[in-house]
């Protein structure tokens, strides 16, 4: 088997998407392996909920596509903050272990089940997967699979799918972003945060306020209008610039930031909660962190809500796809995003590559996925890749 890499976008877990990509020199090969050539594949297995010792690379049976499914030879797959919460068992109704984590990937169509139309063997595709993305091969219904633009690389596609689709739907489908509006986005240096900034730049005169850890500021300072350290009183800083507040707040933190975000909304403004990273403070699940985060969430008074003309919304792309069946809506958004990509108005950024060849490699890289990291040294990168 060929080694697998992780392409790392960003250096802070609350602000990043990681990618495992199959390493094959400077140029990606597009050789399609026949379904009959192998009976097993390699995958990252989560054996139970908890710490890093629950992750390992192992072999498992090669999946075959059922009716309406596409079999994909994975070239890149994303690791999002949700995957960290899954590993800890920090989600509602977690699935049973052992399981293969991962919700997004890109690769090459290797086979198709019966009554599967719209794709051909050898097509370069991007896909959403309801778990199982951290593997050499995945099978997923065709409704979750999209042909990639010709110029898009596999790592770019893995950095593109969840980040840009979530950002677009929150801005344009939920909050109705228009010319002259203002947006506050937390974790502005992360995958979704940078997607938000790029999409806002496609609309005239949109002001973007962002919060991020200070070590991220130099890299992202040109992508947002006003950038603040996440540890300062950003509410007062925003009000100094915009006394009436902002039109849209995108919150992936929750906890005490919920009340702050609601307080910053202008009349007819929209607050959107799409994550709860404040609940994760270490390698394993912390009931204290959970309780503290929920305790800090401001209780919303319905009467005050309509008196102040404010809108509160939530957004979960995976629930929209896998539980609520809005595949058609998501497909329309993906097509719009691909058009923007082809016009060179948006482009996902992949920062670096990580090798993932043995369970030891996972354990070597995993601490950097869990804690705030300023940089990845060349020595570390070489050690992981060897």
CORZI-V196282 format. One record per pair of residues at least 4 apart in sequence whose ideal C-beta (glycine too) atoms are under 8 Angstrom apart, sorted by sequence separation. I is the first residue (numbers start at 1). J is the second residue. D is the distance in Angstrom with one decimal. If there is no record, write none. Layout:
i-><I:I>
j-><J:J>
d-><D:D>
This chain:
i-><11:12:24:33:50:65:79:80:81:82:83:84:86:95:112:119:129:140:141:148:152:153:154:155:156:157:159:160:161:162:163:164:165:166:167:168:169:170:171:172:177:189:190:191:192:193:194:195:196:197:198:199:212:216:217:220:228:230:233:234:235:236:237:238:239:242:253:254:256:257:258:259:260:261:265:282:286:287:288:289:290:291:292:293:300:301:302:303:304:316:317:318:319:320:321:326:327:328:329:330:331:332:333:334:335:336:337:338:339:341:357:358:359:360:361:362:363:365:366:367:376:377:378:379:380:381:382:10:11:24:33:49:65:79:85:86:89:133:140:152:168:169:170:172:187:188:189:201:212:229:232:265:281:285:300:305:315:318:319:321:340:341:356:368:376:10:22:48:65:85:119:132:171:177:187:188:200:221:228:239:251:265:280:320:321:340:341:355:356:9:10:47:64:112:185:186:220:238:251:282:305:8:9:46:47:63:86:152:185:188:200:212:238:281:368:9:46:47:82:86:112:129:148:188:228:262:280:320:321:337:356:8:9:45:109:111:130:210:217:228:251:261:279:320:7:8:44:45:109:110:127:129:185:197:226:278:279:354:6:7:44:45:109:128:171:185:196:217:226:249:300:368:6:7:44:45:109:127:183:197:210:249:258:317:5:6:7:43:87:108:109:210:279:5:6:42:43:45:86:108:129:208:209:212:214:226:249:258:278:4:5:42:43:108:109:128:208:209:210:211:212:213:249:364:4:5:42:43:107:108:127:183:193:208:209:210:211:212:213:214:276:4:5:41:83:106:107:127:207:208:209:210:211:212:213:245:246:247:278:3:4:40:41:83:106:126:127:193:207:209:211:245:246:247:254:364:365:2:3:40:41:83:106:107:125:126:188:245:246:249:251:364:2:40:41:82:105:106:125:189:245:247:248:249:251:252:254:255:257:2:39:40:41:79:104:105:125:126:177:181:188:190:244:247:248:249:250:251:252:253:254:256:39:79:80:104:119:124:125:177:183:185:188:189:197:211:246:247:248:249:251:252:253:254:255:361:20:38:78:80:104:105:118:123:124:179:180:182:183:185:186:187:188:189:245:248:250:251:252:253:254:255:352:77:78:103:104:117:167:171:178:179:180:181:182:183:184:185:186:187:198:209:235:239:252:253:254:78:103:113:116:119:126:166:170:177:179:180:181:182:183:184:185:194:197:234:238:35:77:78:102:103:110:168:172:179:182:184:189:193:197:354:77:103:105:119:163:167:171:188:235:353:356:35:76:77:102:104:162:163:166:167:171:177:194:209:235:352:355:75:76:101:102:103:112:124:162:189:354:355:74:75:76:100:102:107:126:163:164:168:189:354:355:55:74:75:99:100:101:102:126:159:163:167:188:209:353:54:72:74:75:99:100:101:102:105:128:209:73:100:126:127:128:72:73:100:126:164:188:207:35:72:73:95:109:188:262:50:72:73:209:255:259:4:49:50:71:72:255:258:259:262:49:50:70:71:185:188:207:254:255:258:259:271:273:1:33:46:49:60:71:256:258:270:271:273:274:1:32:46:70:71:255:256:267:268:269:270:271:272:273:274:70:71:106:255:267:268:269:270:271:272:273:274:54:69:70:187:254:265:267:268:270:272:69:186:49:68:265:65:67:68:70:28:64:65:66:67:68:69:107:49:65:67:68:106:262:48:64:67:70:106:47:48:262:46:47:65:106:22:46:106:22:45:46:72:105:20:21:22:45:46:104:184:196:21:45:46:70:72:78:79:106:20:21:44:77:19:20:43:44:70:77:104:19:44:77:104:192:19:20:74:103:18:19:182:192:17:18:74:17:18:74:184:190:17:73:74:183:73:74:182:183:184:186:16:72:182:183:184:185:186:187:71:72:181:182:183:184:186:187:14:71:72:181:183:186:13:71:72:7:63:70:69:70:13:69:70:177:186:69:70:175:6:66:68:69:72:175:63:65:68:35:60:62:63:64:70:32:35:63:32:33:171:184:30:32:76:75:76:171:78:170:184:76:77:78:76:80:192:78:78:283:283:282:32:43:32:44:187:43:44:30:43:42:43:30:41:42:176:41:175:41:174:175:174:170:170:166:80:20:22:28:28:4:21:21:1:19:21:175:202:19:174:19:17:174:199:17:202:201:202:17:170:17:169:198:199:7:169:198:166:198:9:7:166:169:195:7:165:195:162:194:173:191:213:215:173:169:169:165:168:165:168:165:168:81:15:165:14:15:17:164:15:16:17:12:15:16:14:15:12:144:160:12:15:10:10:10:160:9:164:144:143:164:146:163:130:143:146:160:90:149:152:159:90:128:159:130:151:156:159:88:130:146:149:156:82:128:149:81:85:128:156:85:90:155:81:84:88:89:15:88:153:15:155:81:12:90:12:15:128:11:12:11:10:126:103:52:51:51:50:50:49:82:14:14:14:13:84:84:79:57:57:57:57:56:55:57:57:56:55:55:52:53:52:55:44:52:52:44:52:23:19:21:23:20:18:20:9:9:11:9:10:8:9:7:8:7:8:7:8:7:8:6:7:5:6:5:6:5:6:4:5:18:3:4:3:4:16:3:13:11:13:13:6:13:12:12:11:23:11:11:11:8:5>
j-><15:16:28:37:54:69:83:84:85:86:87:88:90:99:116:123:133:144:145:152:156:157:158:159:160:161:163:164:165:166:167:168:169:170:171:172:173:174:175:176:181:193:194:195:196:197:198:199:200:201:202:203:216:220:221:224:232:234:237:238:239:240:241:242:243:246:257:258:260:261:262:263:264:265:269:286:290:291:292:293:294:295:296:297:304:305:306:307:308:320:321:322:323:324:325:330:331:332:333:334:335:336:337:338:339:340:341:342:343:345:361:362:363:364:365:366:367:369:370:371:380:381:382:383:384:385:386:15:16:29:38:54:70:84:90:91:94:138:145:157:173:174:175:177:192:193:194:206:217:234:237:270:286:290:305:310:320:323:324:326:345:346:361:373:381:16:28:54:71:91:125:138:177:183:193:194:206:227:234:245:257:271:286:326:327:346:347:361:362:16:17:54:71:119:192:193:227:245:258:289:312:16:17:54:55:71:94:160:193:196:208:220:246:289:376:18:55:56:91:95:121:138:157:197:237:271:289:329:330:346:365:18:19:55:119:121:140:220:227:238:261:271:289:330:18:19:55:56:120:121:138:140:196:208:237:289:290:365:18:19:56:57:121:140:183:197:208:229:238:261:312:380:19:20:57:58:122:140:196:210:223:262:271:330:19:20:21:57:101:122:123:224:293:20:21:57:58:60:101:123:144:223:224:227:229:241:264:273:293:20:21:58:59:124:125:144:224:225:226:227:228:229:265:380:21:22:59:60:124:125:144:200:210:225:226:227:228:229:230:231:293:22:23:59:101:124:125:145:225:226:227:228:229:230:231:263:264:265:296:22:23:59:60:102:125:145:146:212:226:228:230:264:265:266:273:383:384:22:23:60:61:103:126:127:145:146:208:265:266:269:271:384:23:61:62:103:126:127:146:210:266:268:269:270:272:273:275:276:278:24:61:62:63:101:126:127:147:148:199:203:210:212:266:269:270:271:272:273:274:275:276:278:62:102:103:127:142:147:148:200:206:208:211:212:220:234:269:270:271:272:274:275:276:277:278:384:44:62:102:104:128:129:142:147:148:203:204:206:207:209:210:211:212:213:269:272:274:275:276:277:278:279:376:102:103:128:129:142:192:196:203:204:205:206:207:208:209:210:211:212:223:234:260:264:277:278:279:104:129:139:142:145:152:192:196:203:205:206:207:208:209:210:211:220:223:260:264:62:104:105:129:130:137:195:199:206:209:211:216:220:224:381:105:131:133:147:191:195:199:216:263:381:384:64:105:106:131:133:191:192:195:196:200:206:223:238:264:381:384:105:106:131:132:133:142:154:192:219:384:385:105:106:107:131:133:138:157:194:195:199:220:385:386:87:106:107:131:132:133:134:158:191:195:199:220:241:385:87:105:107:108:132:133:134:135:138:161:242:107:134:160:161:162:107:108:135:161:199:223:242:71:108:109:131:145:224:298:87:109:110:246:292:296:42:87:88:109:110:293:296:297:300:88:89:109:110:224:227:246:293:294:297:298:310:312:41:73:86:89:100:111:296:298:310:311:313:314:42:73:87:111:112:296:297:308:309:310:311:312:313:314:315:112:113:148:297:309:310:311:312:313:314:315:316:97:112:113:230:297:308:310:311:313:315:113:230:94:113:310:111:113:114:116:75:111:112:113:114:115:116:154:97:113:115:116:154:310:97:113:116:119:155:97:98:312:97:98:116:157:74:98:158:75:98:99:125:158:74:75:76:99:100:158:238:250:76:100:101:125:127:133:134:161:76:77:100:133:76:77:100:101:127:134:161:77:102:135:162:250:78:79:133:162:78:79:242:252:78:79:135:79:80:136:246:252:80:136:137:246:137:138:246:247:248:250:81:137:247:248:249:250:251:252:137:138:247:248:249:250:252:253:81:138:139:248:250:253:81:139:140:76:132:139:139:140:84:140:141:248:257:141:142:247:79:139:141:142:145:248:137:139:142:110:135:137:138:139:145:108:111:139:109:110:248:261:108:110:154:154:155:250:158:250:264:157:158:159:158:162:274:161:162:367:370:370:121:132:122:134:277:134:135:122:135:135:136:124:135:136:270:136:270:137:270:272:272:272:274:274:191:134:136:153:154:136:154:155:136:155:158:313:340:158:313:159:158:315:340:159:345:345:346:162:315:163:315:345:346:155:317:346:315:347:159:158:317:320:346:159:317:348:317:349:329:348:372:374:333:330:333:330:333:333:336:334:337:252:187:337:187:188:190:337:189:190:191:187:190:191:190:191:189:321:337:190:193:189:190:191:341:191:346:327:327:348:331:348:318:331:334:348:279:338:341:348:280:318:349:321:342:347:350:280:322:338:341:348:275:321:342:275:279:322:350:280:285:350:277:280:284:285:212:285:350:213:353:280:212:290:213:216:330:215:216:216:216:334:318:283:283:284:284:285:285:318:252:253:277:277:369:370:369:356:357:358:359:359:359:361:362:362:362:363:362:363:363:366:356:366:367:362:370:353:350:353:355:354:354:356:348:349:351:350:351:350:351:350:351:351:352:352:353:353:354:353:354:353:354:354:355:355:356:355:356:369:355:356:356:357:369:357:369:368:370:371:365:372:372:373:373:385:374:375:376:376:385>
d-><7.9:5.9:6.0:5.1:4.9:3.9:5.0:7.9:6.7:6.3:6.5:6.7:7.6:5.5:4.0:5.1:4.4:5.0:7.7:4.8:5.0:7.0:6.6:6.3:5.8:6.6:6.3:5.2:6.1:5.8:6.3:6.0:6.3:6.3:6.2:5.8:4.4:5.1:5.7:6.9:5.8:5.9:6.7:6.4:6.2:6.6:6.4:6.2:6.2:6.7:7.5:7.8:4.4:5.7:5.5:6.6:6.1:7.2:6.7:6.0:6.4:6.5:7.2:6.0:5.5:6.3:4.4:5.8:6.6:5.8:6.6:6.3:6.5:7.1:3.4:5.8:6.6:6.1:6.1:6.1:6.4:6.0:6.4:7.1:7.6:6.6:6.9:6.2:6.0:6.3:6.4:5.7:4.6:5.3:7.8:6.1:6.1:6.6:6.7:6.3:6.5:6.7:6.3:6.3:6.6:6.7:6.3:6.3:6.4:7.5:5.3:7.8:6.6:6.2:6.4:5.7:8.0:6.6:6.5:6.2:5.8:6.9:6.1:6.2:6.3:6.2:6.2:5.0:6.8:5.1:6.7:6.9:6.3:7.9:4.1:5.9:5.0:6.0:6.3:5.4:7.4:6.5:6.2:5.6:7.2:4.0:6.9:7.4:6.5:7.7:6.7:7.4:5.6:7.6:6.0:5.8:7.8:7.9:6.0:6.8:4.5:5.6:5.2:5.1:5.7:3.4:7.9:5.0:4.3:5.3:6.9:5.3:4.4:7.1:4.9:7.3:4.4:5.7:4.4:7.0:5.6:5.7:7.9:4.8:6.3:4.7:6.7:6.0:6.2:5.5:7.2:5.2:6.8:6.2:7.8:7.3:6.9:7.1:6.5:7.7:7.0:7.0:4.7:5.6:7.8:7.1:6.6:7.2:5.2:7.7:5.0:6.4:6.7:4.5:6.9:7.0:6.0:6.7:7.5:8.0:7.4:5.3:5.3:6.6:5.1:5.5:6.9:7.5:6.0:7.0:7.2:5.3:6.9:7.3:5.2:6.8:7.5:7.3:5.7:7.6:5.0:5.1:5.5:6.7:7.2:7.1:6.2:5.5:6.7:6.7:7.1:4.9:4.7:5.5:7.7:7.6:5.3:5.4:5.1:3.5:7.4:7.5:5.5:7.1:7.4:7.3:7.3:7.6:7.5:4.0:6.5:7.9:5.8:7.6:5.7:5.2:6.4:5.3:6.8:7.0:7.9:7.7:7.8:7.5:7.7:4.7:5.1:7.3:6.7:6.3:4.3:3.9:4.5:6.2:7.2:6.0:6.7:7.4:5.9:7.0:7.0:7.8:7.0:6.6:4.9:6.0:6.1:6.9:4.7:5.1:4.5:7.2:7.7:6.1:5.8:4.3:4.5:6.8:7.2:7.8:7.9:7.1:6.2:7.9:7.2:6.9:5.8:5.3:7.8:7.3:5.5:5.9:6.4:4.8:4.9:5.1:5.2:7.6:5.7:7.9:6.6:5.7:4.5:6.9:5.0:7.5:6.6:4.5:4.8:7.4:8.0:7.1:7.3:6.0:7.7:7.7:5.5:7.7:7.9:7.5:7.2:4.6:6.5:6.5:6.8:7.5:7.1:7.2:7.3:7.2:4.3:4.4:6.8:5.7:6.2:7.0:5.7:5.5:5.3:6.7:7.9:7.3:4.7:7.7:5.2:5.1:7.8:5.6:6.5:7.3:6.8:5.5:7.0:6.4:5.0:7.0:7.7:7.1:6.3:7.8:4.6:7.6:6.6:7.5:6.8:8.0:7.0:7.5:7.1:6.7:7.0:5.9:7.9:7.7:7.7:5.6:5.8:5.3:8.0:7.8:2.8:8.0:5.1:5.0:5.4:4.6:5.4:5.1:5.6:7.0:3.9:7.7:5.6:7.0:7.0:7.2:6.8:7.0:6.1:7.1:6.6:6.8:6.2:4.2:7.7:5.3:6.6:7.2:7.9:6.9:7.1:3.3:7.2:7.5:3.8:5.7:7.7:5.8:7.0:7.6:5.8:6.1:6.2:5.9:4.7:5.8:7.5:7.1:7.2:7.4:7.8:7.2:4.6:7.3:6.8:7.2:6.7:7.5:7.7:5.6:5.4:7.4:6.0:5.1:7.2:6.3:6.8:7.6:5.4:6.6:7.0:4.8:4.7:5.8:4.2:5.2:4.4:5.4:5.1:6.4:7.2:7.8:5.2:7.6:5.8:4.9:6.9:4.4:5.8:7.8:5.4:6.7:8.0:5.6:7.7:6.0:5.6:7.2:7.7:7.6:6.9:7.5:7.7:6.9:4.2:7.7:6.0:7.7:6.5:7.2:6.5:7.2:6.9:7.6:7.9:7.2:6.9:7.7:3.7:7.9:5.3:7.3:3.9:7.0:4.4:7.3:3.8:3.7:5.7:7.8:6.6:7.8:8.0:6.7:6.5:7.6:6.7:5.9:7.5:5.1:7.5:4.6:7.1:6.8:6.2:5.5:6.1:6.6:5.0:7.9:4.8:6.6:6.5:5.8:7.8:7.6:7.9:6.8:5.7:3.9:4.9:5.7:7.2:6.2:2.8:7.8:4.2:7.5:4.5:5.9:4.7:7.5:7.5:7.1:7.5:4.4:5.8:4.5:7.3:3.9:7.6:6.4:4.5:5.6:6.1:7.7:7.5:6.6:6.7:4.3:6.7:7.8:7.5:5.2:7.6:6.0:6.4:7.8:5.0:5.6:6.8:7.7:7.6:4.4:4.8:5.4:5.3:7.4:7.5:7.3:7.0:6.8:7.9:6.6:8.0:5.5:6.5:7.6:6.1:4.7:6.3:7.3:7.7:7.3:6.8:7.0:7.1:6.5:4.1:7.6:7.4:7.4:6.1:7.5:5.8:4.8:7.8:6.6:7.9:6.0:7.8:4.8:3.2:6.9:7.7:7.9:6.2:7.4:3.1:7.7:4.1:4.1:5.5:7.8:7.0:7.5:7.1:5.4:6.7:5.8:8.0:6.8:4.4:7.8:6.6:5.3:5.8:4.4:5.2:4.8:5.1:4.4:5.6:7.8:6.6:6.3:4.2:7.7:6.9:7.9:7.0:7.0:7.5:7.0:7.8:7.3:7.7:7.8:6.4:7.8:7.2:7.4:6.1:5.5:4.5:7.2:6.7:5.9:4.9:5.6:4.8:7.7:6.2:6.4:7.3:5.9:5.0:4.6:5.8:6.5:6.8:6.5:3.7:5.5:5.6:4.6:6.6:4.9:8.0:7.4:5.8:7.9:6.0:7.5:7.3:5.7:5.0:7.1:3.5:7.2:6.4:5.0:5.2:5.2:5.4:6.2:6.3:7.9:6.0:7.6:7.4:7.4:6.1:6.5:6.2:4.1:6.2:5.5:7.2:6.0:7.2:7.6:7.6:6.8:7.9:6.4:4.3:5.1:5.0:4.8:6.5:7.3:5.7:4.5:6.5:7.6:7.9:5.1:7.7:5.6:7.2:7.1:6.8:6.8:7.1:6.1:6.8:5.0:3.6:6.3:6.8:7.9:5.8:4.8:7.8:5.6:7.0:6.4:6.4:5.9:5.9:4.3:6.9:7.1:6.8:7.8:6.8:5.2:4.5:4.8:4.5:5.6:5.5:6.5:5.3:4.2:7.2:7.8:7.0:5.6:7.3:6.2:7.6:7.4:6.6:6.8:5.1:6.2:5.0:7.1:6.5:7.8:7.0:4.8:6.3:6.4:6.3:7.6:6.6:6.5:5.6:5.3:7.5:7.0:7.1:5.6:6.8:7.4:4.5:6.2:4.7:5.9:6.4:7.6:6.0:7.0:6.9:4.9:5.8:4.8:4.6:7.8:6.4:7.2:7.1:5.7:5.6:4.2:3.8:4.9:8.0:4.7:5.9:6.3:6.5:5.8:6.9:3.8:6.1:7.5:7.1:6.3:7.9:5.6:7.4:6.0:7.7:5.4:4.0:7.4:6.2:7.2:6.8:3.6:7.1:6.9:7.0:6.0:5.3:7.8:4.2:4.3:4.9:6.7:6.4:5.8:5.2:6.4:6.6:7.5:6.2:7.8:7.0:5.9:7.5:6.1:5.3:7.0:5.4:7.2:7.7:6.5:4.6:5.3:6.4:7.6:6.1:7.8:5.6:5.3:7.7:7.3:7.3:5.3:6.0:6.8:7.6:6.6:4.3:7.0:4.6:6.9:7.4:5.3:7.1:4.7:7.7:7.5:7.4:6.0:7.5:6.2:6.4:7.6:7.7:6.3:4.8:7.3:7.8:5.9:6.3:5.4:5.6:7.0:6.3:5.9:7.6:4.3:6.8:5.2:7.6:7.4:5.2:4.4:5.4:3.9:7.7:3.1:6.3:6.6:7.6:6.7:6.6:7.4:7.0:6.3:5.9:5.5:6.8:7.6:5.7:6.7:6.7:4.0:6.9:7.1:6.7:7.6:7.5:5.2:4.5:6.5:5.3:6.6:3.8:6.5:7.6:7.1:7.9:7.5:7.4:5.4:7.0:4.8:7.7:5.6:4.9:7.8:5.7:5.6:6.5:7.7:8.0:6.3:6.3:5.2:4.5:5.7:6.3:6.0:5.8:6.4:4.3:7.9:7.4:7.8:7.6:7.9:7.5:5.8:6.6:7.9:7.6:6.6:7.4:7.5:8.0:6.0:6.3:4.7:5.0:5.4:7.5:7.1:7.4:7.2:7.6:4.4:7.9:6.9:6.9:6.9:7.1:7.6:6.3:5.3:4.3:7.2:7.9:6.7:7.1:5.0:7.6:7.3:7.6:5.5:6.8:7.5:4.5:7.3:6.9:7.8:7.1:6.8:6.7:6.7:7.8:7.1:5.4:7.5:6.3:7.4:5.6:6.2:7.9:5.2:4.9:5.4:7.7:4.8:6.9:7.2:5.0:5.5:7.1:6.9:4.9:3.4:5.9:7.3:5.2:5.3:7.4:6.3:6.2:5.9:4.7:7.5:6.7:8.0:4.6:5.5:7.8:6.0:7.3:6.5:7.6:5.4:6.5:4.5:7.9:6.6:6.6:6.6:6.9:7.6>
